[in-house]
Amino acid sequence: MYAELGDPAVDGERLRRISPVFHGNKVKKPVLVVQGANDPRVLQVNSDEMVTAIRENGVPVEYVLFPDEGHGFLKKANRITAQNAYLNFLRQY
């Protein structure tokens, strides 16, 4: 991971600058977040923090959390739910 993204001890300033989780307060447009609770790459806690920061800024956020999914959605019912969320979000915004 360090080779790909950088070492937080050395590259902390750059990583903080480019990480979305530290910039949720700057979001101005509605956002849809679709998250698998078991995602090892994008942790649910990061999505939770991002959603909270955006909502605190008064921006609409739709948050769809799948407790039985990881990174990508394998279960057909969850894929259908996610796709419906995409369509509804795009229709609304």
Phi and psi in degrees as a GROMACS rama.xvg file:
@    title "Ramachandran Plot"
@    xaxis  label "Phi"
@    yaxis  label "Psi"
@TYPE xy
-62.1703  -38.0998  TYR-2
-65.0624  -34.9708  ALA-3
-81.5676  -44.9069  GLU-4
-105.933  -27.6324  LEU-5
115.904  160.665  GLY-6
-92.1445  121.442  ASP-7
-56.5669  -31.2149  PRO-8
-67.7481  -30.4342  ALA-9
-101.911  -40.7549  VAL-10
-107.276  23.0555  ASP-11
-55.6706  -43.514  GLY-12
-63.4366  -45.5626  GLU-13
-65.1208  -43.1037  ARG-14
-63.0145  -40.5079  LEU-15
-65.3504  -38.3154  ARG-16
-65.0715  -35.7242  ARG-17
-98.1615  -9.38025  ILE-18
-80.6673  123.812  SER-19
-58.3894  -31.915  PRO-20
-60.7834  -22.2844  VAL-21
-93.6453  4.92026  PHE-22
-130.336  17.2464  HIS-23
-59.159  -29.8644  GLY-24
-69.9812  -10.8654  ASN-25
-95.2006  -8.20194  LYS-26
-70.4423  132.369  VAL-27
-116.631  -16.8969  LYS-28
-109.267  154.714  LYS-29
-56.5132  146.617  PRO-30
-131.186  143.017  VAL-31
-113.277  125.365  LEU-32
-116.486  124.543  VAL-33
-120.818  119.253  VAL-34
-132.473  136.503  GLN-35
-91.6794  126.445  GLY-36
-63.1515  -22.9236  ALA-37
-103.254  20.8351  ASN-38
-70.9204  118.771  ASP-39
-80.7277  -13.8959  PRO-40
-94.8225  -45.4729  ARG-41
-114.869  99.8655  VAL-42
-69.4787  143.735  LEU-43
-56.4059  -38.1971  GLN-44
-58.783  -34.9327  VAL-45
-67.9345  -41.3071  ASN-46
-65.8836  -41.4934  SER-47
-57.9398  -45.1307  ASP-48
-64.3667  -41.4961  GLU-49
-64.9416  -46.2136  MET-50
-60.0521  -44.38  VAL-51
-61.3758  -46.3654  THR-52
-62.2448  -40.6502  ALA-53
-68.8026  -43.654  ILE-54
-63.8876  -38.6086  ARG-55
-62.8002  -22.0445  GLU-56
-87.8492  1.77141  ASN-57
80.9786  14.847  GLY-58
-96.8996  135.278  VAL-59
-63.8986  135.336  PRO-60
-133.76  128.274  VAL-61
-99.7782  126.866  GLU-62
-124.316  114.853  TYR-63
-112.072  117.265  VAL-64
-115.865  126.862  LEU-65
-104.717  108.765  PHE-66
-68.265  -17.2478  PRO-67
-111.62  25.1873  ASP-68
-130.123  163.296  GLU-69
-115.097  -133.02  GLY-70
-86.1925  105.351  HIS-71
94.6177  154.751  GLY-72
-112.96  117.372  PHE-73
-92.2624  -30.1209  LEU-74
-81.6528  130.718  LYS-75
-57.285  -43.91  LYS-76
-60.3736  -38.1663  ALA-77
-70.5985  -37.4797  ASN-78
-62.8958  -40.3403  ARG-79
-65.2826  -44.3488  ILE-80
-60.3281  -44.463  THR-81
-62.9103  -44.8173  ALA-82
-64.6586  -37.3091  GLN-83
-65.2779  -37.741  ASN-84
-63.3771  -40.9094  ALA-85
-60.3755  -48.5757  TYR-86
-62.7023  -45.982  LEU-87
-62.811  -40.8  ASN-88
-63.6722  -46.2532  PHE-89
-66.1881  -36.4938  LEU-90
-64.6797  -40.3849  ARG-91
-74.4667  -38.3891  GLN-92
